[in-house]
Amino acid sequence: MIIIPGPASLELGEKIAEKIGVDAHTVDHRLFPDGESYIRLTVPVEGETAVVVQTTFPNPDRGMMQLFLMVRAAKDLGAGRVVCVVPYLAYSRQDKRFLDGEALSLDTVVTLLENAGGDELIVVDAHNEESLERLQEKTRLGMVNLSAMPLIAGHMRSLGFDGAYSLSPDEGAKHLADAAAEVLGGGSGFFEKTRHRATGEIEMVVRDLEIGGKDAVVFDDIISSGGTTAAAVRGLKKFGAHKVAAACTHGLFMGDAEERIREAGADLILSTDTVQTPLSRVTVASLVADHLKKAE
């Protein structure tokens, strides 16, 4: 097995290689004056399982193109299998056609990876696992969705949140809170949005929850602008929660997202290194490495 960290996941790729007990072989890469990416593999891959590790943030278009180039190069150079580890998979939120004529970006990305020569796609906490399952029926590309929630919850427990209540921003993400609650042991639930008739203000509430004096953690797959997370944290503080944390797998933290969440009353904010930021306190390296070792 050969681990090939892409330009966007150098640190994570090296951590995965270390967990497996092999060397990481970074690619030679640069940008041409017109912005095009140059990629060269630096290790022979003929007959090997080539594991390309490349997240797709903060520049999704560039990250994707570099990913396609690495996968195609590995296949062209004779790799027996090409495994695509894409911890944060950009374009996965457009998995349905809400308006006539819309492009299905998730379908497009999966098709391009398959055509480039990928044999397996590994993601972490996919935005919609059901969409991956739907696509699995249409492609030969094997797809694996790993969950970082137990790792995140374990880290939260080490920081004194053992027994905290686990919440998701909406019912669709309740499975994330449920997975975290299995580790923290404080129960789980989800928020509902209500709009005040007089002011039009939207408030996040949890039905039948006595949170006064208790600790709580808001879990989500992605924090982008931070608006939903901030509203959830504010709601918990309003109803008397003691300590409140915001945790996610993919911390994009666009603009003033971190500040918005802190101003809402969050005592702690953290994410994983699927996207590397100063708030990446949990690594998914062991999660990915364990899967790769089992599959080898």
C-alpha positions in Angstrom: 0.0 0.0 0.0 1.3 3.4 -1.0 0.0 6.6 0.7 0.0 9.6 -1.6 -0.9 12.8 0.3 -2.3 15.5 -2.1 -1.5 19.2 -1.8 -4.6 19.9 0.3 -4.0 17.1 2.8 -0.2 16.8 3.4 -0.4 16.7 7.2 -3.4 14.3 7.3 -1.8 12.0 4.7 1.4 11.7 6.6 -0.6 10.9 9.8 -2.5 8.1 8.0 0.7 6.7 6.7 2.3 6.8 10.2 -0.7 4.9 11.6 -0.4 2.2 9.0 3.3 2.0 9.4 4.3 3.0 5.8 6.0 6.0 4.3 4.0 8.9 2.8 5.0 9.9 -0.7 3.9 13.5 -1.4 3.4 14.6 -5.0 5.4 17.2 -6.9 3.0 20.0 -7.6 2.9 23.6 -8.7 0.6 26.1 -10.4 1.2 27.3 -13.9 0.9 31.1 -14.5 -2.6 30.6 -15.8 -3.7 28.8 -12.6 -3.6 25.2 -14.0 -2.3 22.5 -11.6 0.8 20.4 -12.3 1.0 17.0 -10.6 3.8 14.4 -10.7 3.8 11.2 -8.6 7.1 10.7 -6.9 7.0 6.9 -6.3 6.4 3.9 -8.6 2.9 2.5 -8.1 2.8 -0.3 -10.6 0.9 -3.3 -9.2 0.3 -1.5 -5.8 -2.7 -0.1 -4.0 -2.3 3.6 -4.4 -4.1 5.6 -1.7 -4.6 9.2 -2.7 -5.5 11.5 0.2 -6.9 14.9 -0.9 -9.5 17.0 0.8 -11.4 19.6 -1.2 -11.3 22.8 0.8 -10.6 25.8 0.9 -10.4 25.8 -2.9 -12.8 23.1 -4.1 -12.3 23.5 -7.8 -8.5 23.3 -7.5 -8.7 20.5 -5.0 -10.9 18.5 -7.2 -8.8 18.9 -10.3 -5.7 17.9 -8.4 -7.5 14.9 -7.1 -8.6 13.8 -10.6 -5.0 14.3 -11.9 -3.5 12.2 -9.1 -6.0 9.4 -9.5 -5.6 9.3 -13.3 -1.8 9.3 -13.0 -1.8 6.5 -10.6 -4.1 4.4 -12.8 -2.1 5.2 -16.0 1.1 4.2 -14.2 -0.2 0.8 -13.4 -1.6 0.9 -9.9 -3.5 -2.3 -9.1 -6.1 -0.3 -7.2 -6.6 3.4 -6.6 -8.3 4.4 -3.4 -9.5 8.0 -3.1 -9.6 9.3 0.5 -11.5 12.5 0.3 -12.2 13.5 3.9 -14.3 16.5 3.0 -16.1 15.9 -0.3 -17.0 19.2 -1.9 -20.1 19.5 -4.2 -21.9 16.8 -2.2 -24.6 19.1 -0.9 -26.2 19.4 -4.4 -27.4 15.8 -4.5 -31.0 16.5 -5.6 -32.6 18.6 -8.3 -34.6 21.2 -6.5 -35.2 23.4 -9.6 -35.5 22.3 -13.2 -32.2 22.3 -15.0 -30.0 22.1 -11.9 -26.8 20.1 -12.2 -26.4 17.2 -9.8 -22.9 18.0 -8.6 -22.4 15.0 -6.4 -23.3 12.6 -9.3 -20.9 14.5 -11.5 -18.0 14.2 -9.0 -18.5 10.5 -8.5 -18.7 9.9 -12.3 -15.5 11.9 -12.9 -13.7 9.9 -10.1 -14.8 6.6 -11.6 -13.7 7.7 -15.1 -10.4 8.9 -13.8 -9.7 5.4 -12.6 -10.8 5.4 -8.9 -11.7 2.1 -7.5 -12.9 3.2 -4.0 -14.0 6.5 -2.5 -13.7 7.0 1.2 -15.3 10.1 2.8 -15.9 11.1 6.4 -19.4 12.0 7.5 -21.0 12.5 4.1 -23.6 15.3 4.0 -26.2 12.8 2.8 -25.3 9.1 3.1 -28.5 8.1 1.4 -27.3 9.9 -1.8 -24.1 7.9 -1.8 -26.0 4.7 -1.4 -28.2 5.7 -4.3 -25.1 6.4 -6.5 -23.5 3.1 -5.4 -26.1 1.3 -7.5 -25.1 3.2 -10.6 -21.3 3.0 -10.4 -18.5 0.5 -10.0 -16.8 2.9 -7.6 -17.0 1.5 -4.1 -18.1 4.1 -1.6 -17.4 4.1 2.1 -18.7 6.7 4.6 -16.8 6.8 7.9 -18.2 8.6 10.9 -16.0 10.8 13.1 -18.7 11.4 15.7 -17.4 8.7 18.2 -13.9 10.2 17.9 -15.2 13.8 18.4 -17.4 12.7 21.3 -14.5 10.8 22.9 -12.5 14.0 22.8 -15.3 16.0 24.3 -15.5 13.5 27.1 -11.8 14.0 27.8 -12.5 17.8 28.1 -15.1 17.3 30.8 -18.3 16.9 28.7 -19.0 13.3 29.9 -22.7 13.0 30.4 -23.5 16.1 28.2 -26.7 16.1 26.1 -26.0 15.7 22.4 -28.0 17.7 19.9 -28.1 18.1 16.1 -29.3 21.3 14.4 -32.2 19.5 12.7 -33.9 16.1 12.6 -32.0 15.1 9.4 -28.7 15.2 11.3 -30.1 13.5 14.4 -28.0 10.3 13.6 -24.9 12.4 14.4 -26.2 13.3 17.8 -27.2 9.7 18.4 -23.8 8.4 17.6 -22.2 11.0 19.9 -24.6 10.2 22.7 -23.5 6.6 22.7 -20.1 7.9 23.9 -21.1 10.8 26.1 -24.1 9.0 27.6 -26.3 12.1 28.2 -29.1 11.4 25.7 -29.7 13.1 22.4 -32.2 15.2 20.5 -32.6 17.8 17.7 -33.6 21.4 17.3 -36.7 22.7 15.6 -36.9 26.2 14.1 -39.8 28.4 15.2 -40.7 31.8 13.9 -42.1 34.5 16.2 -45.3 36.0 14.6 -44.7 39.4 16.0 -41.0 39.9 15.2 -40.4 37.3 12.5 -37.3 36.2 14.5 -36.3 32.5 14.1 -35.6 30.6 17.3 -34.1 27.2 17.7 -35.9 25.1 20.3 -35.9 21.5 21.6 -39.2 20.0 22.6 -39.6 18.5 26.1 -35.9 19.2 27.1 -35.0 20.4 30.6 -31.5 21.7 29.9 -31.1 24.0 32.9 -27.7 23.5 34.6 -26.7 20.7 32.2 -23.9 20.6 29.7 -24.7 20.3 26.0 -22.9 19.8 22.7 -24.3 20.7 19.3 -23.0 18.2 16.7 -23.1 18.7 12.9 -21.3 17.4 9.9 -20.4 20.9 8.5 -20.1 24.3 10.1 -19.9 26.9 7.2 -21.3 30.3 8.0 -22.0 29.4 11.6 -25.5 30.9 11.6 -27.4 27.7 12.4 -24.9 26.6 15.0 -24.9 30.1 16.7 -28.7 30.0 16.9 -28.6 26.6 18.5 -26.0 27.6 21.0 -27.9 30.8 21.8 -31.1 28.8 22.4 -29.3 26.4 24.8 -27.9 29.3 26.8 -31.2 31.0 26.9 -32.8 28.0 28.5 -30.1 27.7 31.2 -27.5 25.3 29.9 -24.3 25.3 31.9 -21.5 24.6 29.4 -22.3 24.6 25.7 -19.9 23.3 23.0 -20.2 23.3 19.2 -18.5 20.4 17.4 -18.4 19.3 13.8 -16.5 17.1 11.4 -15.8 19.6 8.7 -15.0 23.0 10.0 -15.2 25.5 7.1 -15.8 28.5 9.4 -16.4 31.0 6.6 -16.0 34.7 7.3 -16.8 35.5 10.9 -18.4 32.1 11.7 -16.2 31.4 14.7 -16.9 34.8 16.2 -20.6 34.4 15.7 -20.7 31.1 17.5 -18.5 32.4 20.4 -20.7 35.5 20.7 -23.8 33.3 20.9 -22.3 31.8 24.1 -20.2 28.7 23.0 -17.7 27.7 25.7 -15.8 25.5 23.2 -15.7 25.1 19.4 -13.8 22.3 17.7 -13.6 20.3 14.5 -11.5 17.5 12.9 -8.7 17.7 10.4 -10.7 16.7 7.4 -10.3 20.4 6.8 -7.2 21.8 8.6 -7.9 24.9 10.7 -6.8 26.2 14.1 -9.9 24.6 15.5 -9.0 21.1 14.2 -8.6 19.4 17.6 -9.5 15.8 16.5 -7.7 13.8 13.8 -9.4 11.3 11.6 -6.1 9.6 10.7 -6.7 6.5 12.8 -10.3 6.2 11.5 -9.1 6.1 7.9 -6.0 4.0 8.7 -8.1 1.3 10.4 -10.4 1.0 7.5 -7.5 0.8 5.0 -5.8 -1.9 7.0 -8.9 -4.0 7.2 -9.6 -3.6 3.5 -6.0 -4.5 2.5 
